[in-house]
Amino acid sequence: MLNRPVFEHVAAIADRQPEAVALRDGARALTYGELCRRVRGLARRIISVTPRDAAVAVLVPDGLDTAVAMLACFAAARVCLMV
């Protein structure tokens, strides 16, 4: 059961094990450290260009980028709409 936002769980793991593999898509993989850096960067961008009550449309191919985009929306406290 989650008692805090999903991204906070991911960030906590990244603090403890930044080199551990968080996501894998075929030959591509992201460590928890890389995942957190990408998510935080995209979340900052989402916050800078959207109003607080905005929904964010995400149009990326399935894979690692989809997971990064979804987590970034959650970290930015925005609704994520997969299109």
TAJOSUL-V266924 format. One record per residue. RES is the residue in three letters. SS is DSSP state (H for helix, E for strand, C for the rest). OMEGA is omega in radians with two decimals (NA if undefined). NEAR is the number of other ideal C-beta (glycine too) atoms within 8 Angstrom. Layout:
RES SS OMEGA NEAR
RES SS OMEGA NEAR
//
This chain:
MET C -3.14 2
LEU C 3.09 6
ASN C 3.08 3
ARG C -3.11 5
PRO C -3.10 8
VAL H -3.08 8
PHE H 3.09 11
GLU H 3.06 8
HIS H 3.13 10
VAL H -3.14 14
ALA H 3.12 9
ALA H 3.08 8
ILE H 3.12 11
ALA H 3.10 13
ASP H -3.10 6
ARG H -3.03 6
GLN C -3.05 7
PRO C -3.11 10
GLU C 3.11 6
ALA C 3.13 8
VAL E 3.13 8
ALA E -3.08 11
LEU E 3.08 9
ARG E 3.09 7
ASP E -3.06 7
GLY C -3.13 4
ALA C -3.13 3
ARG E 3.10 8
ALA E 3.04 8
LEU E 3.01 13
THR E 3.09 11
TYR H 3.11 15
GLY H 3.12 9
GLU H 3.13 9
LEU H -3.13 16
CYS H 3.11 12
ARG H -3.14 8
ARG H -3.13 11
VAL H -3.13 14
ARG H 3.11 10
GLY H 3.13 8
LEU H 3.11 11
ALA H 3.10 13
ARG H 3.12 9
ARG H 3.13 8
ILE H 3.14 13
ILE H -3.08 8
SER H -3.06 6
VAL H -3.12 5
THR C 3.02 10
PRO C -3.04 4
ARG C -3.09 5
ASP C -3.08 3
ALA C 2.91 8
ALA E -3.10 7
VAL E 3.08 12
ALA E -3.12 6
VAL E 3.13 12
LEU C 3.09 4
VAL C 3.09 8
PRO C 3.07 5
ASP C 3.11 4
GLY C -3.08 9
LEU H -3.12 9
ASP H 3.09 8
THR H 3.13 12
ALA H 3.11 10
VAL H -3.11 13
ALA H 3.13 12
MET H 3.13 11
LEU H 3.11 13
ALA H 3.08 14
CYS H 3.12 14
PHE H -3.13 12
ALA H 3.13 11
ALA C -3.11 12
ALA C 3.09 5
ARG C 3.04 11
VAL E -3.11 7
CYS E 3.09 11
LEU E 3.12 8
MET E 3.13 6
VAL C NA 5
//
